[in-house]
Amino acid sequence: MPGKNILPIALALALAAPVAASAQSAKSGPATQPGVTASNFSVQGGLLFTSFSIDDEDQGEAGGGAGWDIKGRFSRDRYSIALGLERTTHDVEDVKDDLAHRVFYVEPRMTFPQLLAGSSQKLLPYASARVGRSKYAIEADDVDYEASGWLYGLGGGVLYELNQSTQLDLGLSWSHAGFGDQEADGDEIDDSDFGANIVALRVGVSYRFGMSAQKSARKR
């Protein structure tokens, strides 16, 4: 019966279609979506100006602080993800030494080029999220205290393009860190866990790899 041949013919056409499309693509030139290249990667360093508000008043009160941030980022179109490390120090009430706070984090980010498309192509707004491991350490009365826990947060900002490979980054973020029980000289203190809200203003510079090579290739 004619109907018996329909399925084999349909399967043959389905298998042949990708081959034909691939052959046509090879004739017409390279694909419009390039693979991963050096230009997908960038590094960034910056300065942080932060607040560190402790939830539990019995744990003391930390003030404003400052520090640094460094990260590596993989970007694809409007989306990117970064691995980063930041460190800040903060004044603590009635304690001589500063509180040191470190975070190792993952940061996905999405840009919104259409928001400022009519005003300037050099400005690129973005929104970001963050999750990571957070740790603080401080010395008081000759005793070393420290604790660690999870951190999560949200942020936003704007990138300003200096040239094809370099951007300025001005951003503001909010994070919450939940610390487990403290350790005092290595001994755990029961019921000493607490949280902290962290607001950070970041001023940074990012460098994107491979852009000069792409520019030279286009000139040839």
C-alpha positions in Angstrom: 0.0 0.0 0.0 1.2 3.6 -0.6 0.7 4.5 3.0 3.4 2.0 4.0 6.1 4.1 2.3 5.1 7.4 4.0 7.0 6.7 7.3 10.3 5.6 5.6 10.2 8.6 3.3 9.5 11.0 6.1 12.4 9.6 8.2 14.7 9.9 5.2 13.7 13.5 4.6 14.2 14.3 8.3 17.7 12.8 8.4 18.6 14.5 5.1 17.5 18.0 6.1 20.3 18.7 8.6 22.9 17.4 6.1 21.5 19.6 3.4 21.4 22.6 5.7 25.0 22.0 6.8 26.2 21.8 3.2 24.3 25.0 2.3 25.8 26.8 5.3 29.3 25.7 4.3 28.8 27.2 0.8 27.3 30.4 2.1 30.1 31.1 4.6 30.8 30.9 8.4 27.9 30.6 10.9 26.4 33.8 12.2 26.8 32.5 15.8 30.6 32.1 16.5 31.9 29.6 19.0 33.6 30.4 22.3 36.6 32.7 21.8 38.9 34.8 24.0 36.5 37.7 23.6 33.9 35.8 25.7 36.2 36.2 28.8 37.0 39.3 30.9 38.6 40.2 34.2 37.6 42.9 36.5 39.0 44.7 39.6 37.4 47.4 41.7 37.1 49.3 44.9 34.3 48.7 47.4 32.7 51.1 49.8 30.4 49.2 52.1 28.1 49.1 55.2 27.9 46.0 57.4 24.7 46.0 59.6 24.5 43.2 62.1 21.0 41.8 62.9 21.8 40.9 66.5 22.6 44.0 68.7 24.2 41.7 71.3 26.9 40.9 68.7 28.0 44.5 68.5 27.7 47.0 65.7 30.0 47.3 62.7 30.3 50.5 60.7 31.2 51.5 57.2 34.2 50.0 55.5 36.1 49.6 52.3 38.0 47.0 50.3 38.5 45.4 46.9 36.9 43.0 44.5 38.3 40.9 41.7 36.5 38.5 39.4 36.6 36.6 36.1 33.6 36.6 33.8 32.3 34.6 30.9 29.9 36.5 28.6 27.5 35.4 25.9 25.3 38.1 24.3 23.4 39.8 27.1 24.1 37.2 29.7 27.3 36.5 31.7 28.4 34.7 34.8 31.4 35.5 37.0 33.5 33.9 39.8 34.7 36.5 42.2 36.5 37.2 45.5 36.0 40.3 47.6 37.5 41.5 50.9 36.4 44.5 53.1 37.3 45.7 56.5 34.9 47.5 58.9 35.1 49.4 62.2 33.4 47.7 65.1 32.1 49.6 68.1 34.2 49.3 71.3 36.7 47.0 69.5 40.2 48.2 68.6 40.8 45.9 65.6 38.7 46.0 62.4 36.4 43.2 61.3 37.6 41.5 58.1 34.9 40.1 55.8 35.6 37.9 52.7 33.2 36.5 50.1 33.8 33.9 47.4 30.8 34.1 45.0 29.1 33.3 41.8 27.4 36.2 40.0 25.1 35.9 37.0 24.4 39.2 35.2 22.1 40.4 32.5 22.5 43.6 30.5 19.7 45.8 29.1 21.1 47.7 26.0 17.7 48.8 24.9 17.1 51.0 28.0 19.6 53.6 26.9 19.8 52.8 23.2 18.4 56.2 22.3 20.8 58.3 24.4 24.2 56.6 24.3 25.6 53.3 23.0 28.5 53.6 25.4 26.2 53.2 28.5 25.0 49.7 29.3 22.7 49.1 32.3 22.7 45.7 34.0 21.1 43.7 36.8 22.9 40.9 38.8 22.4 38.3 41.5 24.9 36.7 43.8 25.4 33.6 45.9 28.5 32.6 47.8 30.4 31.7 50.9 31.1 34.4 53.4 33.5 34.6 56.3 34.4 37.2 58.9 37.3 37.4 61.4 38.1 39.8 64.2 40.3 40.0 67.2 39.0 41.3 70.5 40.6 41.1 73.9 43.4 39.0 72.5 40.8 36.4 71.3 40.4 35.6 67.6 36.7 35.2 66.6 35.5 34.0 63.2 32.5 32.4 61.5 31.3 31.6 58.0 28.0 31.0 56.2 26.1 31.5 53.0 25.5 34.9 51.3 23.0 35.9 48.7 22.1 39.2 47.1 21.0 41.4 44.2 22.5 44.4 42.5 22.5 46.7 39.5 24.6 49.3 37.8 25.9 50.6 34.5 28.9 49.9 32.3 30.6 52.7 30.4 32.7 51.7 27.4 36.0 53.4 27.2 37.0 51.3 24.2 36.3 47.9 22.7 38.1 46.0 25.4 37.8 48.2 28.5 34.8 49.3 30.5 34.1 51.2 33.7 31.7 49.6 36.1 29.6 51.6 38.6 27.3 49.4 40.6 25.3 49.1 43.8 24.4 45.9 45.6 22.6 44.5 48.6 23.6 41.2 50.2 22.6 39.2 53.3 25.1 37.0 55.0 24.0 34.3 57.5 26.8 33.3 59.8 26.9 30.1 61.8 28.2 29.8 65.4 31.3 31.8 66.1 34.6 30.1 67.0 36.8 31.7 69.6 40.5 30.6 69.2 39.1 27.5 67.5 36.4 26.7 70.1 32.8 26.9 69.0 30.5 29.3 70.9 26.9 27.9 71.2 24.0 30.1 70.0 26.3 32.8 68.6 25.0 32.7 65.0 23.8 36.0 63.4 23.2 37.7 60.1 24.3 40.9 58.5 23.0 43.1 55.7 25.7 44.5 53.4 25.3 47.4 51.0 28.2 48.0 48.7 29.1 50.7 46.1 31.5 49.3 43.6 33.7 51.3 41.2 35.7 49.0 38.9 37.4 48.5 35.5 37.0 45.4 33.3 39.2 44.2 30.5 37.8 41.9 27.8 40.3 39.6 26.1 40.7 39.1 22.3 39.1 42.4 21.1 42.3 43.8 19.7 42.8 40.6 17.7 39.3 40.8 16.3 39.9 44.4 15.3 43.1 43.5 13.5 41.4 40.6 11.7 38.6 42.9 10.4 41.1 45.3 8.9 42.7 42.6 6.8 
